[in-house]
Amino acid sequence: NYYSWGGFKLRKISKVQNLKAYASRRGILDSRKNAIAKLKVGADMAAINANLEGPGAKTYLVGLRGQTANIVRVSGGPVKQWSLRAKGLDKACNQWGSAWSFK
């Protein structure tokens, strides 16, 4: 699955690898039709598979927004979000690409 965030909407495109490729943006999917939740994620997201809530691994998106780490469950039930206050982060953590700065 491909996930994107913008305009306070989380979007999901399933089986993106099977979609037709286009030379330009004309003719691509209407992004207004694939929103799955209205929430705040952050400047960048990383997907992880983890057992954060109990029995079994689920897919989560993790994003940073200012000094807040946002965790969004996107599989194994309805979309659910948690926010954790983060301290000591570099100022670059509010930029595109920041999710890949951490292991």
N, C-alpha and C positions, 0 to 999 in steps of 0.2 A: 504494500500500500504506500501511496505517496501522501504526505501530510503537508499542509501549508497553513500559515496564519497571517492574517492581515485584516485591518478594519474590525478588530475584535471578534473575528469569526475564524474558527478552526475548520479547515476543509480537508476532505479525504477523497482521493481518487483511487479506487480499487483496480488491481491488475493493470497498472499503468504501462507495464511492459508489453501489453497486448494492444495498446492503442495505436492508431494510425499516426504517423509522423507528418508534420506540416512544415513547409519552408518559411511560413510567417505565422503571426498570431491569429490571423483571420481563419475562421473555420474551426478553431479549437473549442474545447468544452466551455460551456457557460459556467464560470466559477460561482455564480449566484445560486446554482442548483445543487452544489455538493457540500454545503456547510453542514457540519454535524454538531456544532456547539458554539455558543456565544460566550467567550471568555478571554482572559488575557494570558498569553503564554510568555512572550519575550522576543528579544532581538534575534534569537537563533534557537533551534531545537535540535535535540539528539534523541533518537529512538533507542530504548533499551527493553530487553526482555528480562524480567526479574520477578521474584516471588516477594513482593512488598506487602501483600495483604493477607497472606495465609496460603491455603492449599493451591499450589500450582502457579507457574509463571504466567504473567500477562504482559501485554505491550504497553509501555508508558512513553510519553514524550516529556523531556525535561528541557526547560528553557529558563533563561535568566532575564529578568526585567528589573533594572536598577539593582537594588540590594535584596531582591526576592528571587528565590528559586521556585519555579512553578512546575509541578508534576501533574501530568494529565493521563489518566488511564483511558486507553482507546480500544481495549479488547477485554473480553471476559465479563461483560456487563455494560451498563450505561456509562457514557463518558462521565468521569468524575475528576475534579481538580483539588489539589492541595497546594498550599503555599508555605514555604519555609523562609524565614529571614536568614540571609547570608551575611557574614561579616568578613572583612579583610579581603574582599575581592578587588582585583585590579580594575581600573577604569575601563579597560578594553572589554570587560565582561558584559557590556551593554551594547556591543557591536555585533554585526553579522559575522559569523564564524566563531563566536565565543564559546559555543557549546562543545566545540572540538578541542578546546584548550585543556580540558580536564580528562582524567582517566577514571 
